Amino acid sequence: MKTRTLAAISASLVIGALGMPIPASGASIPECTNADLTASYRGGDAAMSHVYGRIVLTNTGDRTCVTGGYGGLSYVGGGDGTQVGAAADREAGTVRLYVLQPGERVHSRVVETSFAPYPKARCRPRHVDGFRVYIPDETASQYIPHPTTGCANVKVHLISHRPYRR
């Protein structure tokens, strides 16, 4: 609860700094929950054994809410949501809070490294069904289909992501 209150206070400061209206005294903007946001993936460019894309969180709810920072991200497979390999590493970046009106979105840049350069015995290649995505400060996850190949070895890190931003 303390985190959610701090998020609301910080969001009010961010809104004020951007010249946007601040809620009436005593009112606060709630933190976005898993029910407010829908996760999707947008592919991007590829280069030198890397694929660059974005996890997009869209406010599909009917209320304004606050989100920002890092979520959680991992590959899942086996047809049952079993995690494949290590969770995504967090790349350094500025953590900010964003007020999302219904329909607005934030995104996190994702970098996927190919399993191919790793020896098979070290990587232990596994089929990946998609991503498991945790929005910031939530324990319930969302699934995004994204077939690829990952490494079962948790010591081989193939994905990384940045904090959410506009």
C-alpha contacts under 8 A as a table, 3 or more apart, distances in Angstrom:
res1	aa1	res2	aa2	distance
1	M	4	R	5.11
1	M	5	T	6.22
2	K	5	T	5.16
2	K	6	L	6.13
3	T	6	L	5.11
3	T	7	A	6.01
4	R	7	A	4.97
4	R	8	A	6.22
4	R	30	P	7.13
4	R	31	E	5.86
5	T	8	A	5.12
5	T	9	I	6.26
6	L	9	I	5.09
6	L	10	S	5.98
7	A	10	S	5.08
7	A	11	A	5.90
7	A	31	E	6.76
7	A	66	V	7.18
7	A	67	T	7.97
7	A	97	L	7.34
8	A	11	A	5.00
8	A	12	S	6.20
8	A	28	S	5.77
8	A	29	I	5.35
8	A	30	P	6.24
8	A	31	E	6.78
8	A	66	V	7.00
9	I	12	S	5.15
9	I	13	L	6.45
9	I	28	S	7.35
10	S	13	L	5.05
10	S	14	V	6.22
10	S	97	L	7.25
11	A	14	V	4.96
11	A	15	I	6.04
11	A	29	I	7.53
11	A	66	V	6.69
11	A	97	L	5.94
11	A	98	Y	6.66
11	A	99	V	6.65
12	S	15	I	5.08
12	S	16	G	6.06
12	S	22	I	5.99
12	S	23	P	7.56
12	S	28	S	7.76
12	S	29	I	7.73
13	L	16	G	5.04
13	L	17	A	6.11
14	V	17	A	5.04
14	V	18	L	6.25
14	V	97	L	7.38
14	V	98	Y	7.77
15	I	18	L	5.10
15	I	19	G	6.29
15	I	20	M	5.13
15	I	21	P	6.77
15	I	22	I	6.43
15	I	99	V	7.59
16	G	19	G	5.10
16	G	20	M	5.71
16	G	21	P	6.74
16	G	22	I	6.15
17	A	20	M	7.59
23	P	26	G	7.91
23	P	27	A	5.66
23	P	28	S	6.50
23	P	29	I	7.62
24	A	27	A	5.50
29	I	64	T	6.94
29	I	65	C	5.69
29	I	66	V	6.53
30	P	64	T	7.53
30	P	65	C	5.11
30	P	66	V	6.16
31	E	65	C	5.24
31	E	66	V	4.55
31	E	67	T	6.03
32	C	35	A	7.92
32	C	36	D	5.84
32	C	37	L	6.99
32	C	65	C	4.87
32	C	66	V	5.29
32	C	67	T	5.61
33	T	36	D	5.25
33	T	37	L	6.69
33	T	135	I	7.66
33	T	138	E	6.72
34	N	37	L	5.52
34	N	38	T	7.49
34	N	135	I	6.61
34	N	138	E	6.68
34	N	140	A	6.71
34	N	141	S	7.41
34	N	142	Q	7.97
35	A	38	T	7.72
35	A	61	G	7.12
36	D	59	N	5.62
36	D	60	T	5.77
36	D	61	G	4.47
36	D	62	D	7.70
36	D	63	R	7.82
36	D	65	C	7.96
37	L	57	L	5.79
37	L	58	T	5.28
37	L	59	N	4.56
37	L	60	T	5.58
37	L	61	G	6.72
38	T	56	V	7.99
38	T	57	L	5.50
38	T	58	T	5.27
38	T	59	N	6.57
38	T	60	T	6.30
38	T	142	Q	7.90
39	A	55	I	6.67
39	A	56	V	5.56
39	A	57	L	4.63
39	A	58	T	6.56
39	A	133	V	7.29
39	A	142	Q	6.85
39	A	143	Y	7.92
39	A	144	I	7.19
40	S	55	I	5.74
40	S	56	V	5.20
40	S	57	L	6.65
40	S	144	I	6.20
41	Y	53	G	7.16
41	Y	54	R	5.70
41	Y	55	I	4.68
41	Y	56	V	6.06
41	Y	144	I	6.94
42	R	53	G	5.59
42	R	54	R	5.21
42	R	55	I	6.54
42	R	56	V	7.35
43	G	51	V	7.84
43	G	52	Y	6.67
43	G	53	G	4.34
43	G	54	R	6.54
44	G	51	V	6.91
44	G	52	Y	5.15
44	G	53	G	4.59
44	G	54	R	7.59
45	D	51	V	5.95
45	D	52	Y	5.31
45	D	53	G	7.12
46	A	49	S	7.30
46	A	50	H	5.53
46	A	51	V	4.27
46	A	52	Y	6.03
47	A	50	H	5.28
47	A	51	V	6.54
49	S	113	T	5.79
49	S	114	S	5.14
50	H	111	V	6.58
50	H	112	E	5.46
50	H	113	T	4.55
50	H	114	S	6.06
51	V	111	V	5.79
51	V	112	E	5.06
51	V	113	T	6.56
51	V	114	S	7.91
52	Y	109	R	7.18
52	Y	110	V	5.81
52	Y	111	V	4.78
52	Y	112	E	6.47
53	G	109	R	5.91
53	G	110	V	5.13
53	G	111	V	6.53
54	R	107	H	6.07
54	R	108	S	5.38
54	R	109	R	4.51
54	R	110	V	5.28
55	I	107	H	5.48
55	I	108	S	5.23
55	I	109	R	6.59
55	I	110	V	6.84
56	V	105	R	6.69
56	V	106	V	5.84
56	V	107	H	4.30
56	V	108	S	6.58
57	L	105	R	5.40
57	L	106	V	5.42
57	L	107	H	6.09
57	L	135	I	7.94
58	T	102	P	7.97
58	T	103	G	6.18
58	T	104	E	5.78
58	T	105	R	4.26
58	T	106	V	6.75
59	N	100	L	6.44
59	N	101	Q	6.81
59	N	102	P	5.01
59	N	103	G	5.16
59	N	104	E	5.63
59	N	105	R	6.12
60	T	102	P	5.85
60	T	103	G	5.85
61	G	64	T	7.99
61	G	102	P	5.91
61	G	103	G	7.98
62	D	102	P	5.81
63	R	101	Q	6.76
63	R	102	P	6.12
64	T	99	V	6.91
64	T	100	L	5.61
64	T	101	Q	4.51
64	T	102	P	6.11
65	C	99	V	5.70
65	C	100	L	5.44
65	C	101	Q	6.79
66	V	97	L	6.52
66	V	98	Y	5.48
66	V	99	V	4.48
66	V	100	L	6.03
67	T	97	L	5.50
67	T	98	Y	5.43
67	T	99	V	6.67
67	T	100	L	7.49
67	T	136	P	6.77
68	G	95	V	6.81
68	G	96	R	5.59
68	G	97	L	4.35
68	G	98	Y	5.81
68	G	136	P	6.54
68	G	163	P	7.06
68	G	164	Y	5.46
68	G	165	R	7.04
69	G	95	V	4.77
69	G	96	R	5.93
69	G	97	L	6.74
69	G	136	P	6.44
69	G	163	P	4.78
69	G	164	Y	5.53
70	Y	90	R	7.60
70	Y	95	V	7.61
70	Y	135	I	7.65
70	Y	136	P	5.60
70	Y	162	R	6.97
70	Y	163	P	4.64
70	Y	164	Y	6.29
71	G	133	V	7.22
71	G	134	Y	5.24
71	G	135	I	4.63
71	G	136	P	4.15
71	G	137	D	7.14
71	G	163	P	7.57
71	G	164	Y	8.00
72	G	87	A	7.64
72	G	88	A	7.30
72	G	132	R	7.82
72	G	133	V	5.64
72	G	134	Y	4.58
72	G	135	I	6.59
72	G	136	P	7.25
73	L	87	A	6.02
73	L	88	A	5.42
73	L	131	F	6.68
73	L	132	R	5.68
73	L	133	V	4.81
73	L	134	Y	6.39
73	L	161	H	7.91
74	S	83	Q	6.80
74	S	84	V	7.44
74	S	85	G	7.93
74	S	86	A	6.99
74	S	87	A	4.49
74	S	88	A	5.55
74	S	131	F	5.59
74	S	132	R	5.29
74	S	133	V	6.89
74	S	159	I	7.66
75	Y	83	Q	5.80
75	Y	84	V	5.29
75	Y	85	G	7.11
75	Y	86	A	7.99
75	Y	87	A	7.18
75	Y	128	V	6.25
75	Y	129	D	7.54
75	Y	130	G	5.83
75	Y	131	F	4.69
75	Y	132	R	6.13
75	Y	150	G	7.36
76	V	81	G	5.09
76	V	82	T	5.20
76	V	83	Q	4.27
76	V	84	V	5.10
76	V	128	V	5.66
76	V	129	D	5.86
76	V	130	G	5.59
76	V	131	F	5.83
76	V	132	R	6.32
77	G	80	D	6.48
77	G	81	G	5.47
77	G	82	T	5.43
77	G	83	Q	6.40
77	G	84	V	6.20
77	G	126	R	7.88
77	G	127	H	6.32
77	G	128	V	4.54
77	G	129	D	4.63
77	G	130	G	6.78
78	G	81	G	6.56
78	G	82	T	6.12
78	G	127	H	7.48
78	G	128	V	7.43
78	G	129	D	7.23
79	G	82	T	7.71
79	G	129	D	6.83
81	G	132	R	7.84
83	Q	86	A	7.97
84	V	126	R	7.19
84	V	128	V	6.96
84	V	150	G	6.66
84	V	151	C	6.70
84	V	152	A	5.31
85	G	150	G	6.93
85	G	151	C	5.43
85	G	152	A	4.30
85	G	153	N	5.32
85	G	154	V	4.41
85	G	155	K	7.73
85	G	156	V	7.25
85	G	157	H	7.52
86	A	152	A	7.81
86	A	153	N	7.30
86	A	154	V	4.32
86	A	155	K	6.80
86	A	156	V	6.87
86	A	157	H	5.79
86	A	158	L	7.66
87	A	157	H	7.61
87	A	159	I	7.40
88	A	157	H	7.10
88	A	158	L	7.30
88	A	159	I	4.74
88	A	160	S	4.58
88	A	161	H	6.56
89	D	157	H	7.34
89	D	159	I	6.39
89	D	160	S	4.38
89	D	161	H	6.39
90	R	160	S	5.67
90	R	161	H	5.31
90	R	162	R	5.93
90	R	163	P	7.77
91	E	160	S	6.36
91	E	161	H	5.68
91	E	162	R	5.05
91	E	163	P	7.73
92	A	162	R	6.68
92	A	163	P	7.94
93	G	162	R	6.19
93	G	163	P	6.12
94	T	163	P	6.95
95	V	163	P	5.94
95	V	164	Y	7.53
96	R	163	P	7.98
96	R	164	Y	7.71
96	R	165	R	7.25
98	Y	106	V	7.97
98	Y	165	R	7.65
98	Y	166	R	7.88
100	L	103	G	7.70
100	L	104	E	5.40
100	L	105	R	6.65
101	Q	104	E	5.51
105	R	166	R	6.89
106	V	164	Y	5.90
106	V	165	R	5.24
106	V	166	R	4.68
107	H	164	Y	5.06
107	H	165	R	5.50
107	H	166	R	6.25
108	S	161	H	6.30
108	S	162	R	5.41
108	S	163	P	5.72
108	S	164	Y	4.48
108	S	165	R	6.48
109	R	161	H	5.48
109	R	162	R	5.50
109	R	163	P	7.82
109	R	164	Y	7.80
110	V	159	I	6.99
110	V	160	S	5.73
110	V	161	H	4.44
110	V	162	R	6.88
111	V	159	I	5.60
111	V	160	S	5.30
111	V	161	H	6.30
112	E	158	L	5.68
112	E	159	I	4.57
112	E	160	S	6.77
113	T	158	L	4.81
113	T	159	I	6.23
114	S	117	P	6.95
114	S	149	T	7.93
114	S	150	G	7.79
114	S	158	L	6.91
115	F	118	Y	5.83
115	F	123	C	7.01
115	F	125	P	7.15
115	F	149	T	6.90
115	F	150	G	6.04
115	F	151	C	6.45
115	F	158	L	7.15
116	A	119	P	7.59
118	Y	122	R	6.69
118	Y	123	C	5.88
119	P	122	R	5.36
119	P	123	C	6.11
120	K	123	C	5.08
120	K	124	R	5.33
120	K	125	P	6.52
121	A	124	R	5.59
122	R	153	N	6.87
122	R	156	V	7.98
123	C	151	C	4.75
123	C	152	A	6.35
123	C	153	N	5.50
123	C	156	V	6.53
124	R	151	C	5.36
124	R	152	A	5.31
124	R	153	N	6.17
125	P	149	T	6.47
125	P	150	G	5.67
125	P	151	C	4.57
125	P	152	A	6.12
126	R	149	T	5.64
126	R	150	G	5.36
126	R	151	C	5.76
126	R	152	A	6.08
127	H	147	P	7.37
127	H	148	T	6.21
127	H	149	T	4.70
127	H	150	G	6.34
128	V	146	H	7.34
128	V	147	P	5.38
128	V	148	T	5.11
128	V	149	T	5.26
128	V	150	G	6.09
129	D	145	P	6.02
129	D	146	H	5.78
129	D	147	P	4.68
129	D	148	T	6.91
130	G	143	Y	6.92
130	G	144	I	5.51
130	G	145	P	4.21
130	G	146	H	3.88
130	G	147	P	5.46
130	G	148	T	7.48
131	F	143	Y	5.78
131	F	144	I	5.14
131	F	145	P	6.45
131	F	146	H	6.36
132	R	141	S	6.30
132	R	142	Q	5.79
132	R	143	Y	4.88
132	R	144	I	6.61
133	V	141	S	5.42
133	V	142	Q	5.16
133	V	143	Y	6.27
133	V	144	I	7.53
134	Y	137	D	7.99
134	Y	138	E	6.21
134	Y	139	T	6.70
134	Y	140	A	6.56
134	Y	141	S	4.69
134	Y	142	Q	6.50
135	I	138	E	5.71
135	I	141	S	7.32
138	E	141	S	7.60
150	G	158	L	7.20
151	C	154	V	7.43
151	C	156	V	6.68
151	C	158	L	7.62
153	N	156	V	5.70
154	V	157	H	6.88
157	H	160	S	7.99
